[in-house]
Amino acid sequence: MAPKRPRKARKEPAFDWNEERTYIFLELLADYQLRNPRAHNISWIELSDRFDETYKITVPTDTLKNKYRTLKEKYHLWTKLISGETGLSWDSVKKTIAAPTDWWNKKIEVPLALL
């Protein structure tokens, strides 16, 4: 008889990153950076504690790290998308780039090599 595998612990429900919580997280990061301008590493425990004080709920440090990584990746994609471009504006209703149709067509064009 094969040895039994240990059961994986149940994961807690995913933290709901709504727009308000994301905004507060970014404010806490900005405040942290202002208070620690020479810090090369973020004190995730401190940020977790400050977030807990704000929401009265526990947010694991891994959750904060993952959100930070995801936001950083999105930021890099965003800057790559609009770098060197002119004639763009921001549509605050749709919360997206307002650009001419031909600009969008160039950006979403699928290379033939991928077909």
Secondary structure per residue as TSV (DSSP state, phi and psi in degrees):
chain	resnum	aa	ss	phi	psi
A	1	M	-	360.0	131.8
A	2	A	-	-71.7	145.0
A	3	P	-	-65.3	145.8
A	4	K	-	-74.2	140.4
A	5	R	-	-79.1	141.6
A	6	P	-	-67.2	142.7
A	7	R	-	-70.2	142.2
A	8	K	-	-75.2	140.9
A	9	A	-	-66.5	144.6
A	10	R	-	-67.2	136.4
A	11	K	-	-81.1	144.8
A	12	E	-	-71.7	155.7
A	13	P	-	-58.1	146.1
A	14	A	-	-61.8	143.7
A	15	F	-	-70.0	134.7
A	16	D	-	-82.9	101.0
A	17	W	-	-86.8	82.0
A	18	N	-	-83.2	177.3
A	19	E	H	-62.0	-40.2
A	20	E	H	-64.6	-45.1
A	21	R	H	-67.6	-36.3
A	22	T	H	-64.3	-43.2
A	23	Y	H	-61.1	-45.1
A	24	I	H	-64.3	-40.3
A	25	F	H	-58.7	-44.7
A	26	L	H	-65.3	-37.6
A	27	E	H	-63.7	-42.1
A	28	L	H	-63.9	-39.6
A	29	L	H	-63.9	-43.7
A	30	A	H	-64.3	-43.0
A	31	D	H	-63.0	-41.9
A	32	Y	H	-59.7	-45.0
A	33	Q	H	-64.6	-38.3
A	34	L	H	-66.0	-38.0
A	35	R	H	-78.3	-21.3
A	36	N	-	-131.2	64.7
A	37	P	T	-63.2	-24.0
A	38	R	T	-99.4	2.9
A	39	A	-	-71.2	128.7
A	40	H	S	-93.3	-23.7
A	41	N	S	-118.6	144.2
A	42	I	-	-86.2	135.4
A	43	S	-	-83.7	94.1
A	44	W	H	-66.2	-30.6
A	45	I	H	-65.6	-43.8
A	46	E	H	-62.7	-44.6
A	47	L	H	-64.3	-39.2
A	48	S	H	-61.9	-43.7
A	49	D	H	-62.3	-42.8
A	50	R	H	-67.1	-37.0
A	51	F	H	-66.9	-40.6
A	52	D	H	-61.0	-40.1
A	53	E	H	-62.7	-37.2
A	54	T	H	-71.4	-42.4
A	55	Y	H	-105.4	-10.5
A	56	K	S	60.1	29.8
A	57	I	S	-136.2	154.5
A	58	T	-	-86.8	128.2
A	59	V	-	-118.9	114.5
A	60	P	-	-60.0	148.1
A	61	T	H	-60.8	-33.9
A	62	D	H	-62.3	-35.6
A	63	T	H	-64.4	-42.3
A	64	L	H	-66.6	-42.2
A	65	K	H	-61.4	-43.3
A	66	N	H	-64.5	-40.7
A	67	K	H	-64.3	-42.2
A	68	Y	H	-60.7	-46.3
A	69	R	H	-62.2	-44.1
A	70	T	H	-63.1	-44.9
A	71	L	H	-64.1	-38.0
A	72	K	H	-64.7	-42.6
A	73	E	H	-62.3	-43.6
A	74	K	H	-63.9	-39.3
A	75	Y	H	-61.6	-45.1
A	76	H	H	-64.5	-39.6
A	77	L	H	-63.9	-42.1
A	78	W	H	-60.7	-49.8
A	79	T	H	-65.2	-34.9
A	80	K	H	-66.0	-38.4
A	81	L	H	-64.1	-42.5
A	82	I	H	-103.8	0.2
A	83	S	T	-64.5	133.4
A	84	G	T	73.3	8.8
A	85	E	-	-95.7	146.0
A	86	T	-	-124.8	162.6
A	87	G	S	79.0	15.9
A	88	L	-	-100.3	152.3
A	89	S	E	-141.8	179.7
A	90	W	E	-111.0	127.6
A	91	D	E	-93.9	104.8
A	92	S	T	-72.4	-20.6
A	93	V	T	-75.8	-49.7
A	94	K	T	-83.1	-14.5
A	95	K	T	56.5	52.7
A	96	T	E	-152.4	174.8
A	97	I	E	-71.8	134.2
A	98	A	E	-98.6	113.8
A	99	A	-	-143.7	157.9
A	100	P	-	-62.6	153.9
A	101	T	H	-57.2	-39.7
A	102	D	H	-64.9	-32.3
A	103	W	H	-64.0	-47.4
A	104	W	H	-62.3	-40.9
A	105	N	H	-60.3	-38.3
A	106	K	H	-67.4	-38.6
A	107	K	H	-72.2	-31.4
A	108	I	S	-101.8	6.5
A	109	E	-	-61.1	135.0
A	110	V	-	-94.6	124.0
A	111	P	-	-61.4	143.3
A	112	L	G	-60.4	-28.8
A	113	A	G	-63.9	-24.3
A	114	L	G	-87.5	-11.5
A	115	L	-	-80.5	360.0
